[in-house]
Amino acid sequence: MGLLAVAIAENTGHAIRTRDVELAAELARDDDAMEDLHRHIFTALTAPQWSYGVSCAVDITLLARFYERYADHAVTVARRIVYLVTGALPDLCPPPRPRPSSGRGSRI
């Protein structure tokens, strides 16, 4: 995740400097890859083989979340780059995926 975050940061900076719409669109694909890694972390942390304890699992979970949010922010920047260059609102990302229900019912 760290390597992908560095690549996203570098690509975001380059896309801003060059106003590269194609590179901006690539940031959305990088965000999808980051989301896949984020989900994979949870699979690893909940596996019976996980033997590093709760404290380590919480730290890794938080770090993974921060990386995932960082990639989300890069997509926001990418959308703004596309708008700046083309004048049109881009559709870089598919609609958000529904989040799993907590099973607690409505909070309204």
N, C-alpha and C positions, 0 to 999 in steps of 0.2 A: 504494500500500500504506500509505503514511503517513497519508493522509486516512482510510482505512478503519480503521486502528489508533486514530486519535483518536476516531472515531465509536464504535468498540467500547469504548474507555475511558469515554467519556461515558455510553453506554448501560449499561455495567456499573455505574457509580456510581449512576445513576438507578434501575436495577433493585434495587440493594441498598437504597437509601433508601426506595423505595416498595413494595418486595416485589412488583413487577409480574411475574407469571408469564409473561404474553404477551411482554413485553420480554425476559425471560430466554430464552424459546424463540427469539426473533429473533437472539440472540447466536450460536446454533448456525448459523443461516443466514449470518450474517456470517462465521463461521469457514469455511464452505464457500466463500464468495466470496474469502476470503483465501487458501485453498488453491488456488483457480483462478489467482489472481494469482501465487502462488508457482510453480506449474507454468509459467505464461507466461514468467516470468523466465528459466527454463532454456531455453525455446525461443528467446528473444531472445539469450541468451548463447552458444548453440551455432550460431547462424545464421552463414552465411559473411560476412554484412555486418558482423558485430561487429569493430570495429577499435580498441577501446580497451585491449587488452592483458589479460594474465592477472591482474595485480594488481588492476585495476579489477573484473574479473569475480569474483574471489574476494571482494572487499569487498561487492559487490552480492549475491552468493550468501549470504554470512553475514548481511547485513542482512535479506534476504528471509526467511531461516530464523528470525531473531529475531522478526520480525513474525508469522510463521506460528505460532510457539510461543506468542507473546503471545495470539493469538486462541484457541489451544487452552486456555490458562489461563482465559480469559474464559468458555469453555464449562463448565469445571469450577466456576467461581463460579456460573454460571447453574443448573447442576444442583443446587447446594447451596441456592440461593434457592428453587427449585421444591420441594425437600424441606422446607425450613423452613416454607414457606407451606402446602403440601398434606399433608405427612407421607408422601408417596409418592415413591419413587425415580423420577425422570423418565427417559424415553427420548427425550432431545433429539437425540441423534446416531445416525446409522446405525452399524453395526459398522465398525471401521477397515478401510480398503481394504488389500488385500495390497500389500506393497511389491515392486517389481521385484527379481528375483534378480540378484545380482552375477555369477552364472555361475561362482563359485569352489567350488561344492559346499557340503556341510554343514560347519558349524563345531563340531559336537559331537564 
